[in-house]
Amino acid sequence: MNLYLGIDFGTSGARAIAIDEDEQIQAQASVRFAHSENLATVWRETLWSLIEQVPQRSQICKIAINGTSSTVLLCDQRGNPIATPLLYDDDRGAAVLDQVQEIAPQSHIVVSATSSLTKLMWWSQQSNFFSG
């Protein structure tokens, strides 16, 4: 039997549900967490904890992960975080909002100081951030 695991990360915890080919629930799990200085580590530990709570985890063939809207976590090619996550309500992208307005359609959802695009553009302009 193949299982499909859906994981939802929220602001205070994460939930998982495993379903089979017939869309029948085979397992459910949840983990609550507190915000910390090393939130990326907390998220990684939460992910592994959720997977470990699925008794038939060896049968998982696909995983879909959903997170709180516009939260951004940059990772390297191996999946290791390379910066502190910017949470959904982080508005430091306001510094580059005029640049986003130049490239995005008028009134588009990305034209916001808290959008993922503005956060990425802000990151890209930080001194030596992507150089290495």
C-alpha positions, -999 to +999 in steps of 0.1 A: +000+000+000+013+035-009+007+063+015+005+100+007+015+123+035+003+159+038+019+182+063+007+217+073+031+240+093+013+268+112+025+294+136+023+273+167+025+237+154+023+213+126-002+186+115+002+156+093-023+132+077-015+101+057-040+087+032-039+057+010-048+053-027-085+051-018-082+085+001-088+067+034-070+082+064-043+058+077-026+080+102-027+115+118-002+133+139+004+168+153+032+186+171+030+219+189+061+241+191+072+274+206+091+300+186+128+301+193+159+317+181+166+287+159+131+282+144+145+264+113+158+237+137+125+235+155+108+230+121+132+203+110+127+184+143+089+188+140+090+174+104+109+143+115+087+139+146+056+140+124+070+114+100+080+092+129+044+092+142+032+075+111+033+038+119+035+028+082+061+054+073+080+030+051+050+030+028+050+068+023+056+075-014+048+112-017+049+141+007+033+176+003+043+203+028+023+235+033+034+265+054+020+297+067+015+321+038+046+341+028+069+326+054+103+321+036+132+298+046+162+298+024+181+265+022+212+253+004+212+224-021+211+199+007+182+214+024+202+231+052+189+265+062+213+293+052+194+322+070+169+328+097+134+324+084+114+355+076+079+349+090+046+357+073+043+391+090+079+402+085+077+435+066+114+443+059+105+439+023+091+474+025+126+486+016+123+471-019+085+475-025+090+501-051+111+476-071+084+450-068+058+475-081+079+480-112+078+443-122+045+430-108+011+436-123-008+465-106-027+454-075-011+419-076-009+401-043+030+402-044+029+440-041+031+439-004+059+444+021+052+409+035+050+389+003+075+362-004+088+380-035+096+412-016+114+392+011+135+374-015+143+407-033+153+422+001+175+392+008+191+395-026+202+430-019+219+422+014+256+426+011+273+394+001+243+373+010+242+351-021+279+353-030+289+326-008 
